[in-house]
Amino acid sequence: MENSTREHQRYYIFVSWKNGKQLSQIHKELEVAEGSKALSLRTIYRWIEAFEEGENSIEDASRSGRPHEAVTQGTIAKIEELINEDPHMPIRRIEEEVGVSKERIGHILHDELGLHKVCAKWVPHVLTEENKKNRVEISKQLLEIFECGFLNIVTGDETWINYFTVSSKESNKSWVKIGEDRPQITRTARNSKKRMFCVFFSIDGIIARIVVPKGQNITGKYYANHVLPKVFENFKQITNRRTVKHLLLHHDNAAPHKSKVVDEYLSENKVRILPPPSL
C-alpha cells in the first residue's frame, strides 16, 4: 500500500511537472492530498531532476536484473523516500526495497544525501514548558543565594552501593590469540549484595557517610532522627560552629525529605532548604 501511495505521488509529480507547475505548488498540493505521507520538498525536487534527465518510470524497479552500480536521481529519490518514512531502516532493507548494492546505497546515503546514522540521545525527562519555566526560576533563586558564597551549604542524597561492581567494558578488553575464546565476566546482578549509603558534602568536602542498616528504609522519621543529626553534628565539628543556624540544606524532594517530621526538625534547628531541583 505504501509503495502504491508513493507511485501515485510520483505520477502526480510527473504530470504536474509536464504541465509546468512549480516545485512549491506541487509540494503544497501533495501535502493537502497525502498529509503526513506527502513526499518532502527535497524528494520532489530530485524526482523532477530525474524526469528532466530522461527518467520515465514512476514504479519501483524489479529486484532482479537491475544494474547495481547505477546512481541516478530516481534511485536517490527512492532511497530518500524510504529514509523519510522510516529513519531507522537498515541498509539491508533499503537494498531489498531498491535493488542497489550496499556500496552504492552507502555512497548515496553519505555522499548524496549527507546522512549518517547516530544513536538517539537518552534524556531523563521530557520537559514541558512549565518544567522549563520552573527550572529558570529555581536557577535564578540559586544564583542570588550563591552570591553570598557556598560556606554554609550542605548537599546530599541516598544511593545504593554494590559490594562488587563490574568495571567498564573498555577496561575489560584483553588481548587473545586467534582462535581463543573471549574471557567471560559476570554482570552485576540485581540481587547482588549492596548497602544503602547517605552521603553529604559541602565546599570543604565530605561531611558524612552514613551506612543505613540492612533492612532499614529511608523514612521521614529515620531521616530526621538518624541521618540529619549526624550530618549537622559533623558540620559543626568541621566548621567549628556551635549551631547549624542559617545552614542551607540542599536535597531532592523525595517523600521522606518532605515529611512533616523532617520539616519540624529543620525548623527547630533554623535550617533553610534550598529550592529543590525541578524536572
ABEGO torsion letter per residue (X at the ends): XAAAAAAAAAAAAAAAAAAGBBAAAAAAAAAAAAEAABBBAAAAAAAAAAAAAGBABABBBBABGBBAABBBAAAAAAAAAAAAABAABBAAAAAAAAGBBAAAAAAAAAAAAGBBBBBBBBBABBBBAAAAAAAAAAAAAAAAAAAAEAAABBBBBBBBBBABBBBBAAAABBBBBBGBBBBBBBBBBAABBBBBBBBBBBAAEBABBBBBBBGBBBBAAAAAAAAAAAAAAAAAAAAGBABABGBBBBBBABAAAABAAAAAAAAAAGBBBBBBBBX
